[in-house]
Amino acid sequence: MCHCDSVEQTAFTLWRPEDKYHPTPLRPGSSEIYRADILETIEVKIKELNEELRAVSLDIHAHPELGFEEFHAHDVYTEFMAHHGFEVTKHFHLPTAWQATFTRGVGGRTVGVNSEMDALPGIGHACGHNLIGISGVAVACAIKAALEKHDISGKIILLGTPGMASSAFTHPTNLLKSESTAEEGGRGKVKLLDCGAYEEMDVCLMCHPSPGPIGSISITSCLALKQIVVEYKGRNAHASLSPWQGRNALDAAVLAYNNISALRQQLKPTHRVHGVFEGKNWAPNIIPDNSKFSCLIRAPTREEMEETAKRVIPCFKAAALATGCEVTITFPGAVYDLRQNKALGDNVANIFLNKYGSIDYEYVISSASTDFGNVTYALPSLHPGFAIPTEVNGGSHTPAFAKAAATIEAHNACLDMSKALAATGVRVLADDEFFAKVQKTFKEDEVLRGPL
């Protein structure tokens, strides 16, 4: 979505473990980078922190924790940030969330950064959040070093956010748990947004690893997602002796599933509707009196997602009507598409093309969903992806990707991404003209997408 006007498109050859990390900048030696001296300070600081960051990444990777249960990660990160001169608030609004801040001077702007922490059930850090976590730390520490050395006023807010990886949005069976459980609904950033954790920020930055061409980053959007939970209530009866006395809630769920399958033929290829159903105390000789259907609807934008949801709802109601069951439909929550800020994205892309590698438009999370999308609706934000080496069929949310997230190549790629983000964050604080452009592009996009 956000890229320099003259960016060269890379070939879609995925980075494999046997390939050595040798990113080739497409514009080496260019003088277009804003304040090369600031970028040099950032590079020196991140190099200085390299071994510490690697140790933290491997520690988090070796201790995977589900969303809203990241207590080990909480303690590791807060201790690290306090040691490096940040004011730390533990258990910030949520039990495992945290905030680390640093302020220099008076009256400057505020740059926000996010560090995700959670892992996936059974397969650990197969979403690479150990890398996202250390990237946020690296960005915040590098910006701090630049403010101090170059006499720039501003504030840094680094949020440790219970993330999306193990939320209900990626594991539909979690939708069937009680509303009070941590996994139900997920959306840690949405919860923090609702609590006002982002209000002071002028911009917010983060990144995410994924498969992709070697030495590349990507600044694409993702799919908006709506969560629907449907409950059917029927009536038990003996399945052989007197089936006519029953109202089959299982049939209702099956019909709803088939209705959606038929509807897909008339949906755009970019839209997704998928889900599972189950029930309690089912037996083959009893007409089931209950079922629950957990459904996720995705589309390229929030507006399209809502329009598709309007077409899916009748699928559930029709199934209830056909089976004589009662139906209850609830909407636990939604996450939005990424509205990548063009000015921020152009700056990151320019730095990367000059210094570290290339830009890709195919991979990362363009067909997935993230709660950071809601943040991009609220304030100017950027969420680029960066490629790490992956095995064939070893993309995100696989055991092979968890293995890839611990490699030194993935670590180095993460730090290159962090350098470009940190330099962009400093520019937000130091360059009034650039910040005005950031605000302008955000307002222009707001007209297109509508306010939060």
C-alpha positions as CSV (number, residue, x, y, z in Angstrom):
1,M,0.0,0.0,0.0
2,C,2.8,2.4,0.9
3,H,5.9,2.5,-1.1
4,C,8.2,4.9,-3.0
5,D,6.9,5.8,-6.4
6,S,9.9,4.4,-8.2
7,V,10.4,1.2,-6.2
8,E,11.6,-1.7,-8.2
9,Q,9.5,-4.8,-7.7
10,T,11.4,-7.9,-6.6
11,A,11.1,-11.4,-8.0
12,F,9.0,-13.7,-5.8
13,T,11.7,-16.2,-4.9
14,L,11.3,-17.1,-1.3
15,W,14.3,-17.0,1.1
16,R,15.3,-20.6,2.0
17,P,17.4,-21.8,4.9
18,E,20.3,-22.7,2.6
19,D,20.5,-19.1,1.3
20,K,23.0,-16.8,3.0
21,Y,21.7,-13.5,4.2
22,H,23.3,-11.0,1.8
23,P,20.8,-8.2,1.3
24,T,21.6,-6.0,-1.7
25,P,20.4,-2.4,-1.5
26,L,18.8,-1.3,-4.8
27,R,20.0,2.3,-4.4
28,P,23.4,2.1,-2.7
29,G,25.2,5.3,-2.0
30,S,22.2,7.6,-2.5
31,S,22.1,10.9,-0.6
32,E,18.3,10.8,-0.3
33,I,18.2,9.5,3.3
34,Y,17.2,12.1,5.9
35,R,20.0,12.8,8.4
36,A,22.5,10.0,7.6
37,D,24.2,10.9,10.8
38,I,21.1,10.0,12.8
39,L,20.9,6.6,11.0
40,E,24.5,6.0,11.8
41,T,23.8,6.6,15.5
42,I,20.9,4.1,15.3
43,E,23.1,1.5,13.6
44,V,25.8,1.9,16.1
45,K,23.3,1.6,19.0
46,I,21.6,-1.5,17.6
47,K,25.0,-3.1,16.9
48,E,26.0,-2.4,20.5
49,L,22.8,-4.1,21.7
50,N,23.0,-7.0,19.3
51,E,24.1,-9.7,21.7
52,E,21.6,-8.6,24.4
53,L,18.8,-8.5,21.9
54,R,19.7,-12.0,20.6
55,A,19.7,-13.4,24.2
56,V,16.3,-11.9,24.9
57,S,14.8,-13.2,21.6
58,L,16.0,-16.7,22.3
59,D,14.8,-16.6,25.9
60,I,11.3,-15.6,24.8
61,H,11.4,-18.2,22.0
62,A,12.3,-20.9,24.5
63,H,9.5,-19.9,26.9
64,P,6.4,-19.6,24.6
65,E,3.3,-18.2,26.3
66,L,-0.3,-17.9,25.1
67,G,-2.0,-14.5,24.7
68,F,-2.7,-12.8,28.0
69,E,-0.5,-15.3,29.8
70,E,2.9,-13.8,28.8
71,F,4.2,-13.3,32.4
72,H,7.7,-14.5,31.7
73,A,8.0,-12.2,28.7
74,H,6.5,-9.3,30.7
75,D,9.2,-9.7,33.3
76,V,12.1,-10.1,30.8
77,Y,11.1,-7.1,28.8
78,T,10.4,-4.7,31.7
79,E,13.7,-5.6,33.3
80,F,15.5,-5.0,30.1
81,M,13.9,-1.6,29.4
82,A,14.4,-0.4,33.0
83,H,18.1,-1.4,32.8
84,H,18.4,0.8,29.6
85,G,17.0,3.9,31.1
86,F,13.3,3.8,30.5
87,E,10.6,4.5,33.0
88,V,8.6,1.2,33.2
89,T,5.0,0.6,34.1
90,K,4.3,-3.1,34.7
91,H,0.8,-4.7,34.2
92,F,-0.3,-1.7,32.2
93,H,-4.1,-1.8,31.9
94,L,-3.8,-5.6,31.3
95,P,-2.0,-8.2,33.5
96,T,0.7,-8.9,31.0
97,A,0.9,-5.6,29.1
98,W,3.6,-3.1,30.0
99,Q,4.7,0.4,29.1
100,A,8.3,1.8,28.8
101,T,8.7,5.5,28.3
102,F,11.6,8.0,27.8
103,T,11.3,11.8,27.4
104,R,13.9,14.3,26.4
105,G,13.4,18.0,26.3
106,V,10.1,19.8,26.5
107,G,7.2,20.1,24.0
108,G,8.3,17.4,21.6
109,R,6.2,14.9,19.7
110,T,5.6,11.3,20.8
111,V,6.5,8.1,18.9
112,G,4.8,4.9,19.9
113,V,6.2,1.4,19.3
114,N,4.7,-2.0,19.9
115,S,6.3,-5.3,21.1
116,E,4.1,-8.4,20.8
117,M,4.9,-11.3,23.1
118,D,2.5,-14.3,22.7
119,A,3.0,-17.7,21.0
120,L,0.7,-20.3,19.5
121,P,-0.8,-23.3,21.2
122,G,1.3,-26.4,20.6
123,I,3.8,-24.9,18.1
124,G,5.4,-22.0,20.1
125,H,6.6,-18.9,18.4
126,A,5.4,-20.0,15.0
127,C,4.3,-16.4,14.3
128,G,7.7,-15.0,15.2
129,H,6.6,-12.7,18.0
130,N,10.0,-13.2,19.7
131,L,11.3,-11.1,16.8
132,I,8.5,-8.5,17.0
133,G,9.3,-8.2,20.7
134,I,13.0,-7.4,20.3
135,S,12.3,-5.2,17.3
136,G,10.2,-2.9,19.5
137,V,12.9,-2.9,22.1
138,A,15.6,-2.1,19.5
139,V,13.6,0.7,17.9
140,A,12.9,2.3,21.3
141,C,16.5,2.1,22.5
142,A,17.9,3.3,19.1
143,I,15.5,6.3,19.1
144,K,16.6,7.2,22.6
145,A,20.2,7.1,21.6
146,A,19.5,9.4,18.7
147,L,17.6,11.9,20.8
148,E,20.4,12.1,23.3
149,K,23.3,12.4,20.8
150,H,21.6,14.8,18.4
151,D,19.8,17.0,20.9
152,I,16.3,16.2,19.8
153,S,13.2,16.7,22.0
154,G,10.6,14.0,22.1
155,K,9.0,11.1,23.9
156,I,9.1,7.4,23.2
157,I,6.3,5.0,24.4
158,L,7.0,1.3,23.9
159,L,4.0,-0.9,24.6
160,G,4.3,-4.6,25.4
161,T,1.0,-5.9,23.9
162,P,-0.7,-9.2,24.5
163,G,-0.8,-10.2,20.8
164,M,-2.9,-11.8,18.2
165,A,-1.1,-15.1,17.6
166,S,-2.9,-17.3,20.1
167,S,-6.2,-15.3,20.1
168,A,-9.5,-16.7,18.9
169,F,-9.0,-15.0,15.6
170,T,-6.3,-17.6,14.7
171,H,-7.6,-20.5,16.6
172,P,-11.4,-20.7,16.1
173,T,-11.8,-23.4,18.8
174,N,-11.0,-20.7,21.3
175,L,-14.2,-19.0,20.3
176,L,-16.0,-21.7,22.1
177,K,-14.6,-20.8,25.5
178,S,-16.2,-18.5,28.1
179,E,-16.2,-14.8,27.3
180,S,-14.1,-14.3,30.5
181,T,-11.1,-16.3,29.2
182,A,-8.1,-14.5,27.9
183,E,-8.2,-16.3,24.6
184,E,-11.8,-15.2,23.9
185,G,-11.7,-12.4,21.4
186,G,-7.9,-11.8,21.8
187,R,-7.3,-8.3,20.4
188,G,-4.8,-7.1,23.0
189,K,-4.1,-3.9,21.1
190,V,-7.8,-3.1,20.8
191,K,-8.2,-3.5,24.5
192,L,-5.3,-1.2,25.1
193,L,-6.7,1.3,22.5
194,D,-10.0,1.3,24.4
195,C,-8.1,2.0,27.6
196,G,-6.4,5.1,26.1
197,A,-2.9,3.6,25.9
198,Y,-2.4,5.1,22.4
199,E,-3.8,8.6,23.1
200,E,-0.5,10.4,23.6
201,M,1.1,8.9,20.5
202,D,1.5,11.0,17.4
203,V,2.5,7.9,15.4
204,C,2.9,4.2,16.1
205,L,5.3,1.7,14.6
206,M,5.8,-2.1,14.6
207,C,6.8,-4.9,12.3
208,H,6.2,-8.6,11.6
209,P,8.3,-11.5,10.2
210,S,7.0,-13.6,7.3
211,P,8.2,-15.6,4.3
212,G,9.5,-13.5,1.5
213,P,12.3,-12.8,-0.9
214,I,15.7,-12.6,0.7
215,G,16.6,-9.3,2.3
216,S,13.1,-7.8,1.6
217,I,10.4,-5.9,3.5
218,S,6.8,-5.5,2.6
219,I,4.3,-2.7,3.3
220,T,1.0,-4.3,2.4
221,S,-2.3,-4.1,4.0
222,C,-4.2,-7.1,5.5
223,L,-7.7,-8.4,5.8
224,A,-10.3,-6.9,8.1
225,L,-12.0,-9.6,10.3
226,K,-15.3,-9.9,12.0
227,Q,-16.0,-12.6,14.6
228,I,-19.5,-14.1,14.8
229,V,-20.7,-16.8,17.2
230,V,-24.0,-18.5,16.5
231,E,-25.9,-20.7,18.9
232,Y,-28.8,-23.0,18.0
233,K,-31.2,-24.3,20.5
234,G,-33.4,-27.3,19.5
235,R,-35.1,-30.1,21.3
236,N,-33.9,-33.6,22.3
237,A,-35.7,-36.7,21.1
238,H,-35.0,-40.4,20.5
239,A,-33.3,-40.4,17.1
240,S,-35.1,-43.7,16.1
241,L,-38.1,-44.1,18.3
242,S,-39.6,-40.6,17.9
243,P,-37.4,-38.3,15.8
244,W,-40.4,-36.2,14.9
245,Q,-40.5,-34.8,18.4
246,G,-37.0,-33.3,18.1
247,R,-35.7,-30.1,16.7
248,N,-32.2,-30.9,15.4
249,A,-29.6,-28.2,16.4
250,L,-26.9,-30.2,14.6
251,D,-28.9,-30.1,11.4
252,A,-29.1,-26.3,11.8
253,A,-25.3,-26.0,12.1
254,V,-24.8,-28.3,9.1
255,L,-27.3,-26.3,7.0
256,A,-25.6,-23.0,8.0
257,Y,-22.3,-24.4,7.0
258,N,-23.7,-25.5,3.6
259,N,-25.4,-22.2,3.1
260,I,-22.1,-20.4,3.6
261,S,-20.4,-22.8,1.2
262,A,-23.0,-21.9,-1.5
263,L,-22.7,-18.2,-0.7
264,R,-18.9,-18.4,-1.4
265,Q,-19.6,-18.9,-5.1
266,Q,-20.9,-15.3,-5.2
267,L,-18.2,-13.7,-3.0
268,K,-15.2,-11.9,-4.3
269,P,-12.0,-14.0,-4.4
270,T,-10.4,-11.6,-1.8
271,H,-13.1,-12.3,0.8
272,R,-13.0,-15.2,3.3
273,V,-15.7,-16.9,5.4
274,H,-14.7,-19.8,7.5
275,G,-15.5,-21.5,10.8
276,V,-16.3,-24.6,12.8
277,F,-19.3,-25.9,14.7
278,E,-19.6,-28.3,17.7
279,G,-21.9,-29.1,20.6
280,K,-22.2,-30.6,24.0
281,N,-23.3,-34.1,25.1
282,W,-24.0,-35.3,21.6
283,A,-24.8,-38.9,21.0
284,P,-25.8,-40.8,17.8
285,N,-29.1,-42.0,19.2
286,I,-30.3,-38.6,20.5
287,I,-31.5,-35.6,18.4
288,P,-29.0,-32.8,19.5
289,D,-30.7,-29.9,21.2
290,N,-27.6,-27.6,20.9
291,S,-24.9,-26.5,18.6
292,K,-22.5,-23.6,18.3
293,F,-21.1,-22.2,15.1
294,S,-17.9,-20.0,15.3
295,C,-17.4,-18.0,12.2
296,L,-14.8,-15.5,10.9
297,I,-15.4,-13.1,8.0
298,R,-12.5,-11.4,6.3
299,A,-12.3,-8.8,3.5
300,P,-9.8,-6.3,2.3
301,T,-11.4,-3.4,4.1
302,R,-13.6,-2.8,7.1
303,E,-16.4,-1.6,4.9
304,E,-16.3,-4.7,2.6
305,M,-16.1,-6.9,5.7
306,E,-19.3,-5.4,7.1
307,E,-21.1,-5.8,3.7
308,T,-20.1,-9.5,3.5
309,A,-21.2,-10.0,7.1
310,K,-24.7,-8.8,6.0
311,R,-24.8,-11.6,3.5
312,V,-23.6,-14.2,5.9
313,I,-26.2,-13.5,8.6
314,P,-29.1,-14.8,6.6
315,C,-27.3,-18.1,6.2
316,F,-27.6,-18.7,9.9
317,K,-31.2,-17.4,10.2
318,A,-32.3,-19.6,7.3
319,A,-30.9,-22.7,8.9
320,A,-32.8,-22.0,12.1
321,L,-36.0,-21.4,10.2
322,A,-35.6,-24.7,8.2
323,T,-35.0,-26.8,11.4
324,G,-37.4,-25.1,13.8
325,C,-34.5,-24.1,16.1
326,E,-34.0,-20.9,18.0
327,V,-30.9,-19.0,17.0
328,T,-28.8,-16.5,18.9
329,I,-26.2,-14.5,17.0
330,T,-23.5,-12.5,18.8
331,F,-20.6,-10.4,17.5
332,P,-17.7,-10.6,20.0
333,G,-15.4,-8.2,18.1
334,A,-13.6,-7.2,14.9
335,V,-10.2,-6.2,13.8
336,Y,-9.6,-3.9,10.8
337,D,-7.4,-3.8,7.7
338,L,-4.0,-2.1,8.0
339,R,-4.1,1.5,6.8
340,Q,-0.4,1.9,6.3
341,N,0.5,5.6,6.5
342,K,2.0,6.5,3.1
343,A,4.5,9.1,4.4
344,L,5.9,6.7,7.1
345,G,5.9,3.9,4.6
346,D,7.7,5.9,1.9
347,N,10.4,6.9,4.4
348,V,11.0,3.3,5.6
349,A,11.1,2.0,2.0
350,N,13.6,4.7,1.0
351,I,15.9,3.8,3.8
352,F,15.7,0.1,3.2
353,L,16.3,0.5,-0.6
354,N,19.3,2.6,0.1
355,K,20.9,0.6,2.9
356,Y,19.5,-2.9,3.5
357,G,17.6,-4.6,0.7
358,S,14.4,-4.5,-1.4
359,I,10.6,-4.1,-1.3
360,D,8.2,-6.9,-1.9
361,Y,4.5,-6.7,-2.6
362,E,3.3,-10.3,-2.4
363,Y,4.0,-11.8,1.0
364,V,3.8,-10.9,4.7
365,I,0.2,-10.8,6.1
366,S,-1.8,-9.5,3.1
367,S,-4.3,-12.4,3.5
368,A,-4.2,-12.6,7.3
369,S,-5.5,-10.2,10.0
370,T,-4.1,-8.2,12.9
371,D,-5.4,-6.1,15.8
372,F,-2.9,-3.5,14.8
373,G,-5.3,-2.6,12.0
374,N,-7.5,-0.9,14.6
375,V,-4.5,1.2,15.7
376,T,-3.9,2.4,12.1
377,Y,-7.5,3.6,12.0
378,A,-6.9,5.7,15.2
379,L,-3.6,7.4,14.4
380,P,-0.8,7.5,11.7
381,S,0.8,4.1,11.9
382,L,3.1,1.7,10.1
383,H,3.3,-2.1,10.2
384,P,5.8,-3.4,7.6
385,G,6.7,-7.1,7.3
386,F,10.3,-8.4,6.9
387,A,11.3,-11.7,5.3
388,I,13.0,-14.5,7.2
389,P,14.3,-17.8,5.8
390,T,11.5,-20.5,5.6
391,E,11.3,-24.1,4.5
392,V,9.0,-25.2,1.7
393,N,5.5,-25.3,3.2
394,G,7.0,-23.8,6.4
395,G,5.2,-20.5,6.4
396,S,3.6,-18.7,9.3
397,H,1.8,-20.8,12.0
398,T,3.8,-23.9,11.3
399,P,6.5,-25.7,13.5
400,A,9.0,-24.9,10.7
401,F,8.4,-21.2,11.1
402,A,8.9,-21.4,14.8
403,K,12.3,-22.9,14.0
404,A,13.0,-20.2,11.5
405,A,12.2,-17.4,14.0
406,A,15.2,-18.5,16.2
407,T,17.8,-18.4,13.4
408,I,20.6,-15.9,13.3
409,E,19.5,-14.9,9.8
410,A,16.0,-14.0,11.0
411,H,17.6,-12.0,13.9
412,N,19.8,-10.0,11.5
413,A,16.8,-9.3,9.2
414,C,14.8,-8.1,12.2
415,L,17.5,-5.7,13.2
416,D,17.8,-4.2,9.7
417,M,14.0,-3.7,9.8
418,S,14.3,-2.1,13.2
419,K,17.0,0.4,12.0
420,A,14.7,1.7,9.3
421,L,11.8,2.0,11.7
422,A,13.9,3.8,14.3
423,A,15.2,6.3,11.7
424,T,11.6,7.0,10.6
425,G,10.6,7.5,14.3
426,V,13.3,10.0,14.9
427,R,12.4,11.9,11.7
428,V,8.8,12.2,13.1
429,L,10.3,13.9,16.1
430,A,12.9,16.1,14.4
431,D,11.4,17.1,11.0
432,D,8.3,19.3,11.2
433,E,7.7,19.2,7.5
434,F,7.8,15.4,7.4
435,F,5.4,15.1,10.3
436,A,3.0,17.5,8.6
437,K,3.1,15.1,5.6
438,V,2.4,12.2,7.9
439,Q,-0.7,14.0,9.3
440,K,-1.8,15.0,5.8
441,T,-1.7,11.4,4.4
442,F,-3.5,10.1,7.5
443,K,-6.3,12.6,6.9
444,E,-6.5,11.8,3.2
445,D,-6.8,8.1,4.0
446,E,-9.4,8.8,6.7
447,V,-11.7,10.3,4.0
448,L,-11.4,7.0,2.0
449,R,-12.0,4.6,4.9
450,G,-14.0,6.6,7.4
451,P,-13.1,7.3,11.0
452,L,-12.5,4.7,13.7
